Amino acid sequence: MSRLLPGARTDVLVIGGGIIGLAVAWRAAQRGVRNVVVVDPDPGHGAAGVAAGMLAPVTELQYGEEPLLRLGMASNERYAAFAAELTEASGGLDTGYRRCGTIAVAQDSDDRAELRELHAFHQRLGLDSTWLTGREARRLEPMLAPGVRGGLHVADDHQVDPRRLLTALSAACERAGVLLHRAEAVELLVGGGRAVGARLSTGGTVTAGQVVLAAGPHSHRLPGLPPDVLPAIRPVKGQILRLRVPESYRPFLSRNVRAVVRGQHLYVVPRENGELVVGATTEEQGYDTTVTAGGVYELLRDAHELIPGITELPLVETSAGLRPGSPDNAPLLGPTALPGLVAATGHYRNGVLLTPVTADLVSEHLATGEVPELARPFTPLRFSPDRSTTKASA
């Protein structure tokens, strides 16, 4: 980590050193943007370190989210190359990217009917998903409960390890010349009708040609941010469990598994190193990140109903993080109504999935001043009165 000199000047200042901020900074440096600085009290950590890392644009799809699906598919298609490039750029650090596929299963007849409707929706959109009988699902994953009624197999929904990804991004940023500064941006500086930098908790200021706001659920709370530039980003709490699969039990699962149990969405993500990630609750509890007995119980109860053998595994970690949800649950990418201020936030449940495409789109805007076509439906300007999605902030 490096330190800024008081009153430093930079071309791009990224506020927020989580997975999105680091990826944007790395890509911007790669595109030739000079003097990129990331400010964060603890760069390389954040909510992504709690996430399971399931890359599932198809099985995550909900009705009415077709534009978000296109963005997610574009990002998923880039992931293999992104992960390989990042491993090389970081000096050989593995990201845990794994092409494993995902199955979504139904526990009862109601869930089966809902999954059938989702499969029909996939077919109408031309997506690659295969219907499975309960027997076929159990043949793919023998640890599934005998009562599983059916499922979908999506071969192109994969996974990555967000903790490894964060470590690799931090290393790649530093090797690319990005300055990671341990400090909190305590105020956005605005001058001449545009964003010009930030005041830091360590004292002094840093001025910048462009400022990227990538502070997750805290983005809209930055002091100095003019009203109506960003919509409120709500924090959505998610509790998650990590278990360990002993060598004698492996392979416990070969693919990501997701289901709806008692109306609650559940996923189980198996890592090659024997870790098994179970998540996640969805709680509107403000900025609280307390792990609760009830949350752990509900996750274990539902996971046991789906995969009975899971309760034989050692529980090694419980944690909670905050998803940044925008008013329409889609990300905020690109120019804001305040010239000089660019958004990269509001990814809700898709932050890890959308990391490669967010980095590409936002860094392209930083380098060229243009809004890439794929980003246009997602600029914060969609919440402005004129609903313009093409105005640039440069």
C-alpha positions as CSV (number, residue, x, y, z in Angstrom):
1,M,0.0,0.0,0.0
2,S,1.2,3.6,-0.7
3,R,0.4,7.0,0.8
4,L,-0.7,10.1,-1.0
5,L,1.1,13.4,-0.3
6,P,-1.2,16.1,1.0
7,G,-2.8,18.1,-1.8
8,A,-2.0,15.4,-4.4
9,R,-3.4,15.6,-7.9
10,T,-4.4,12.5,-9.9
11,D,-6.2,11.9,-13.2
12,V,-8.7,9.4,-11.8
13,L,-9.7,9.0,-8.2
14,V,-11.7,5.8,-7.3
15,I,-13.6,6.1,-4.0
16,G,-14.0,2.5,-2.8
17,G,-11.5,-0.3,-3.0
18,G,-13.8,-3.3,-3.1
19,I,-14.0,-5.7,-6.1
20,I,-15.7,-3.1,-8.4
21,G,-13.4,-0.2,-7.5
22,L,-10.2,-2.3,-7.9
23,A,-11.3,-3.8,-11.2
24,V,-12.2,-0.4,-12.6
25,A,-8.8,1.1,-11.4
26,W,-6.9,-1.8,-12.9
27,R,-8.6,-1.6,-16.3
28,A,-8.3,2.2,-16.4
29,A,-4.5,1.9,-15.8
30,Q,-4.3,-0.8,-18.5
31,R,-6.1,1.6,-21.0
32,G,-3.4,4.2,-20.4
33,V,-5.2,6.4,-17.9
34,R,-2.3,7.8,-15.8
35,N,-2.2,8.5,-12.1
36,V,-5.1,6.3,-10.9
37,V,-5.7,6.4,-7.1
38,V,-8.0,4.2,-5.0
39,V,-9.0,5.4,-1.6
40,D,-10.5,3.0,0.9
41,P,-9.8,2.3,4.6
42,D,-9.2,-1.3,3.8
43,P,-8.6,-1.9,0.1
44,G,-9.1,-5.4,-1.2
45,H,-11.9,-6.3,1.3
46,G,-15.6,-5.3,1.4
47,A,-18.8,-7.2,0.7
48,A,-17.4,-9.3,-2.1
49,G,-15.2,-11.1,0.5
50,V,-18.5,-12.5,1.9
51,A,-20.0,-13.5,-1.4
52,A,-20.1,-17.0,-2.7
53,G,-18.9,-16.1,-6.2
54,M,-21.6,-17.9,-8.2
55,L,-21.5,-16.7,-11.9
56,A,-25.1,-17.4,-12.8
57,P,-26.8,-14.9,-15.1
58,V,-29.2,-17.6,-16.4
59,T,-30.3,-19.2,-13.2
60,E,-30.3,-15.8,-11.4
61,L,-32.7,-14.4,-14.1
62,Q,-36.0,-13.0,-12.9
63,Y,-38.9,-11.8,-15.1
64,G,-38.5,-8.3,-16.4
65,E,-34.7,-8.3,-16.1
66,E,-33.8,-9.0,-19.7
67,P,-31.5,-5.9,-20.0
68,L,-29.7,-7.1,-16.8
69,L,-29.5,-10.6,-18.3
70,R,-27.7,-9.2,-21.4
71,L,-25.2,-7.4,-19.2
72,G,-24.7,-10.5,-17.0
73,M,-24.2,-12.7,-20.1
74,A,-21.7,-10.3,-21.6
75,S,-19.8,-10.3,-18.3
76,N,-19.9,-14.1,-17.9
77,E,-18.6,-14.5,-21.5
78,R,-15.6,-12.4,-20.5
79,Y,-14.8,-14.1,-17.2
80,A,-12.4,-16.9,-18.4
81,A,-10.2,-14.4,-20.2
82,F,-10.5,-11.9,-17.4
83,A,-9.5,-14.4,-14.8
84,A,-6.5,-15.7,-16.9
85,E,-5.3,-12.1,-17.6
86,L,-5.7,-11.2,-13.9
87,T,-3.6,-14.2,-12.8
88,E,-0.8,-13.2,-15.1
89,A,-1.1,-9.5,-14.2
90,S,-1.0,-10.3,-10.4
91,G,2.1,-12.4,-10.7
92,G,0.4,-15.8,-10.8
93,L,-2.3,-15.4,-8.2
94,D,-5.2,-17.8,-8.8
95,T,-8.8,-16.4,-8.8
96,G,-10.6,-19.6,-8.2
97,Y,-12.4,-19.4,-11.6
98,R,-14.0,-22.7,-12.3
99,R,-16.2,-23.9,-15.2
100,C,-18.6,-26.2,-13.3
101,G,-22.1,-25.4,-14.4
102,T,-25.2,-24.9,-12.1
103,I,-28.3,-26.9,-11.4
104,A,-31.5,-25.3,-10.0
105,V,-33.8,-27.8,-8.4
106,A,-37.3,-28.0,-7.1
107,Q,-38.3,-29.5,-3.7
108,D,-42.1,-29.8,-4.2
109,S,-44.7,-29.6,-6.9
110,D,-45.2,-25.9,-6.6
111,D,-41.5,-25.2,-6.9
112,R,-41.4,-27.6,-9.9
113,A,-44.2,-25.7,-11.6
114,E,-42.4,-22.4,-11.1
115,L,-39.1,-23.9,-12.4
116,R,-41.0,-25.2,-15.4
117,E,-42.2,-21.7,-16.1
118,L,-38.7,-20.4,-15.8
119,H,-37.4,-23.0,-18.2
120,A,-40.0,-22.0,-20.7
121,F,-38.9,-18.3,-20.2
122,H,-35.3,-19.4,-20.9
123,Q,-36.4,-21.1,-24.1
124,R,-38.3,-18.0,-25.3
125,L,-35.1,-16.0,-24.8
126,G,-32.9,-18.6,-26.5
127,L,-30.9,-19.5,-23.4
128,D,-29.1,-22.8,-22.9
129,S,-30.9,-24.6,-20.1
130,T,-31.9,-28.2,-19.9
131,W,-34.9,-29.6,-18.0
132,L,-34.1,-32.5,-15.6
133,T,-36.3,-35.0,-14.0
134,G,-35.7,-35.6,-10.3
135,R,-33.8,-38.8,-11.1
136,E,-31.7,-37.0,-13.7
137,A,-30.8,-34.2,-11.1
138,R,-29.8,-36.8,-8.6
139,R,-27.7,-38.6,-11.1
140,L,-25.7,-35.4,-11.7
141,E,-25.5,-34.7,-7.9
142,P,-26.1,-37.8,-5.9
143,M,-26.1,-35.9,-2.6
144,L,-29.4,-34.2,-3.4
145,A,-32.4,-35.2,-1.3
146,P,-34.5,-38.1,-2.7
147,G,-37.5,-35.8,-2.8
148,V,-36.1,-33.5,-5.4
149,R,-38.9,-33.2,-8.0
150,G,-37.0,-31.8,-11.0
151,G,-34.5,-29.2,-12.1
152,L,-32.6,-27.1,-14.6
153,H,-29.1,-27.7,-15.7
154,V,-27.2,-24.6,-17.0
155,A,-23.8,-25.6,-18.2
156,D,-22.5,-22.0,-18.6
157,D,-23.3,-20.7,-15.1
158,H,-19.9,-21.1,-13.3
159,Q,-18.1,-19.7,-10.2
160,V,-15.1,-17.7,-9.0
161,D,-13.6,-17.3,-5.5
162,P,-14.2,-13.6,-4.6
163,R,-11.6,-13.6,-1.9
164,R,-8.9,-14.8,-4.2
165,L,-10.2,-12.4,-6.9
166,L,-9.8,-9.5,-4.5
167,T,-6.3,-10.5,-3.6
168,A,-5.4,-10.8,-7.3
169,L,-6.9,-7.5,-8.1
170,S,-5.1,-5.7,-5.4
171,A,-1.8,-7.1,-6.6
172,A,-2.5,-6.4,-10.2
173,C,-3.4,-2.8,-9.4
174,E,-0.1,-2.2,-7.6
175,R,1.8,-3.8,-10.4
176,A,0.0,-1.6,-12.9
177,G,1.0,1.5,-11.0
178,V,-2.4,2.2,-9.3
179,L,-1.9,3.8,-5.9
180,L,-3.9,2.2,-3.1
181,H,-4.3,4.6,-0.3
182,R,-5.7,3.5,3.1
183,A,-8.1,6.4,3.9
184,E,-11.7,7.2,3.9
185,A,-13.1,9.8,1.5
186,V,-15.0,12.0,4.0
187,E,-16.2,14.6,1.5
188,L,-16.7,14.9,-2.2
189,L,-15.1,18.1,-3.5
190,V,-17.1,20.1,-6.0
191,G,-15.9,23.2,-7.8
192,G,-17.0,25.0,-10.9
193,G,-20.1,22.8,-11.2
194,R,-18.1,19.5,-11.3
195,A,-16.5,16.9,-9.1
196,V,-12.9,17.8,-8.5
197,G,-11.7,15.4,-5.8
198,A,-12.2,14.4,-2.2
199,R,-11.2,15.3,1.3
200,L,-9.6,12.4,3.2
201,S,-9.8,11.1,6.7
202,T,-6.0,11.2,6.9
203,G,-6.1,14.9,6.4
204,G,-5.7,17.0,3.3
205,T,-7.3,16.5,-0.1
206,V,-6.7,14.8,-3.4
207,T,-7.9,16.5,-6.6
208,A,-8.8,14.6,-9.7
209,G,-9.8,15.0,-13.3
210,Q,-12.5,12.3,-12.8
211,V,-13.9,10.7,-9.7
212,V,-15.4,7.2,-9.7
213,L,-17.8,6.5,-6.9
214,A,-17.6,2.8,-6.1
215,A,-18.5,2.7,-2.5
216,G,-21.3,0.1,-2.6
217,P,-24.2,0.8,-0.3
218,H,-22.4,3.9,1.1
219,S,-22.1,5.6,-2.3
220,H,-25.0,8.0,-2.0
221,R,-24.1,8.9,1.6
222,L,-20.8,10.6,0.7
223,P,-20.9,14.1,2.2
224,G,-20.6,16.8,-0.4
225,L,-22.5,14.8,-3.0
226,P,-25.2,17.1,-4.4
227,P,-28.8,16.0,-4.0
228,D,-30.4,13.9,-6.8
229,V,-27.0,13.0,-8.4
230,L,-27.4,9.4,-7.2
231,P,-30.5,7.6,-6.1
232,A,-30.4,6.1,-2.6
233,I,-28.5,2.8,-2.6
234,R,-30.1,0.5,0.0
235,P,-28.1,-2.0,1.9
236,V,-29.5,-5.6,1.7
237,K,-28.0,-7.8,4.3
238,G,-26.9,-11.4,3.4
239,Q,-25.7,-14.0,5.9
240,I,-23.6,-16.8,4.5
241,L,-22.0,-20.0,5.8
242,R,-18.7,-21.8,5.0
243,L,-18.3,-25.5,5.6
244,R,-15.4,-27.9,5.0
245,V,-15.8,-31.2,3.1
246,P,-13.3,-33.8,4.5
247,E,-11.3,-35.7,2.0
248,S,-13.2,-38.8,2.7
249,Y,-16.5,-37.1,1.6
250,R,-15.2,-35.7,-1.7
251,P,-16.5,-35.0,-4.2
252,F,-19.5,-33.9,-2.2
253,L,-20.9,-31.7,-5.0
254,S,-19.6,-31.1,-8.5
255,R,-21.7,-28.1,-9.5
256,N,-23.3,-25.0,-8.0
257,V,-26.7,-26.0,-6.7
258,R,-29.6,-23.6,-6.1
259,A,-33.2,-24.0,-5.0
260,V,-36.2,-22.3,-3.5
261,V,-36.9,-23.9,-0.1
262,R,-40.0,-22.6,1.8
263,G,-40.1,-19.7,-0.5
264,Q,-36.5,-18.7,0.3
265,H,-33.7,-18.8,-2.3
266,L,-30.8,-21.0,-1.4
267,Y,-27.5,-21.8,-3.1
268,V,-24.6,-24.1,-2.3
269,V,-21.3,-23.5,-4.1
270,P,-18.5,-26.2,-3.9
271,R,-14.9,-25.2,-4.2
272,E,-12.2,-27.4,-5.5
273,N,-10.3,-27.0,-2.2
274,G,-13.1,-28.6,-0.2
275,E,-14.9,-25.4,0.9
276,L,-18.7,-25.4,0.6
277,V,-20.4,-22.0,0.7
278,V,-24.1,-21.8,1.6
279,G,-26.1,-18.7,1.3
280,A,-27.7,-16.4,1.6
281,T,-30.3,-14.6,3.6
282,T,-32.0,-11.5,2.2
283,E,-32.7,-9.0,5.0
284,E,-33.7,-5.3,4.9
285,Q,-32.0,-4.4,8.1
286,G,-30.2,-1.2,7.3
287,Y,-26.4,-1.2,7.8
288,D,-26.4,-4.1,10.3
289,T,-24.0,-6.9,9.6
290,T,-24.6,-9.0,12.7
291,V,-24.6,-12.8,12.2
292,T,-27.7,-14.1,13.9
293,A,-28.6,-17.5,15.3
294,G,-31.8,-17.4,13.3
295,G,-30.0,-16.7,10.0
296,V,-27.6,-19.5,10.6
297,Y,-30.4,-21.9,11.6
298,E,-32.5,-21.1,8.6
299,L,-29.6,-21.6,6.1
300,L,-28.6,-24.9,7.7
301,R,-32.2,-26.1,8.0
302,D,-33.0,-25.3,4.3
303,A,-29.6,-26.7,3.1
304,H,-30.3,-29.9,5.1
305,E,-33.7,-30.3,3.4
306,L,-32.0,-29.9,0.0
307,I,-28.8,-31.9,0.7
308,P,-29.3,-34.0,3.9
309,G,-25.6,-34.9,4.3
310,I,-24.6,-31.3,4.7
311,T,-25.1,-31.3,8.4
312,E,-22.3,-33.9,8.8
313,L,-19.8,-31.3,7.6
314,P,-17.7,-29.0,9.9
315,L,-19.0,-25.4,10.0
316,V,-15.9,-23.2,9.8
317,E,-17.2,-19.7,9.3
318,T,-20.3,-17.5,9.5
319,S,-20.4,-14.0,8.1
320,A,-22.6,-11.2,6.8
321,G,-22.3,-8.5,4.2
322,L,-24.3,-5.8,2.5
323,R,-25.4,-5.9,-1.1
324,P,-25.8,-2.5,-2.7
325,G,-29.3,-2.3,-4.2
326,S,-30.5,0.5,-6.5
327,P,-34.2,1.4,-6.8
328,D,-34.6,-1.0,-9.8
329,N,-32.0,-3.5,-8.6
330,A,-29.8,-2.8,-11.6
331,P,-26.3,-1.3,-11.4
332,L,-25.3,2.4,-11.8
333,L,-22.6,2.5,-14.5
334,G,-21.1,5.6,-16.1
335,P,-21.7,9.4,-16.0
336,T,-23.8,11.1,-13.5
337,A,-25.6,14.4,-13.6
338,L,-22.6,16.0,-11.9
339,P,-19.8,16.4,-14.5
340,G,-16.6,14.7,-13.5
341,L,-18.4,12.1,-11.3
342,V,-18.7,8.6,-12.7
343,A,-20.7,5.8,-10.9
344,A,-19.8,2.1,-10.5
345,T,-22.1,1.0,-7.8
346,G,-25.6,-0.5,-7.1
347,H,-24.8,-4.0,-8.3
348,Y,-27.1,-5.7,-5.7
349,R,-26.7,-9.5,-6.0
350,N,-24.6,-9.4,-9.1
351,G,-21.4,-7.6,-8.1
352,V,-19.0,-10.5,-8.6
353,L,-20.7,-11.6,-11.8
354,L,-20.6,-8.1,-13.3
355,T,-17.0,-7.2,-12.3
356,P,-15.4,-7.8,-15.7
357,V,-18.0,-5.9,-17.7
358,T,-18.2,-3.1,-15.2
359,A,-14.4,-2.7,-15.4
360,D,-14.5,-2.6,-19.2
361,L,-17.4,-0.2,-19.6
362,V,-16.4,2.3,-16.9
363,S,-12.7,2.3,-17.9
364,E,-13.7,2.9,-21.5
365,H,-15.8,5.9,-20.5
366,L,-12.9,7.2,-18.4
367,A,-10.4,6.8,-21.3
368,T,-12.6,8.1,-24.1
369,G,-15.5,10.2,-22.6
370,E,-18.0,8.0,-24.5
371,V,-20.7,5.9,-22.9
372,P,-20.5,2.3,-24.3
373,E,-23.7,1.1,-25.8
374,L,-23.9,-1.8,-23.3
375,A,-23.8,0.7,-20.5
376,R,-26.4,3.1,-21.7
377,P,-29.4,1.5,-20.0
378,F,-27.6,1.5,-16.7
379,T,-26.2,5.1,-16.3
380,P,-27.5,6.9,-13.2
381,L,-29.1,9.4,-15.6
382,R,-32.0,7.0,-16.0
383,F,-33.2,8.4,-12.7
384,S,-32.9,12.0,-13.8
385,P,-36.0,14.0,-14.9
386,D,-35.0,14.0,-18.6
387,R,-34.0,10.3,-18.4
388,S,-31.1,11.0,-20.7
389,T,-28.7,8.0,-21.0
390,T,-26.2,9.4,-23.4
391,K,-25.0,12.7,-21.8
392,A,-21.3,12.4,-20.9
393,S,-19.8,13.8,-17.7
394,A,-16.3,14.5,-19.1
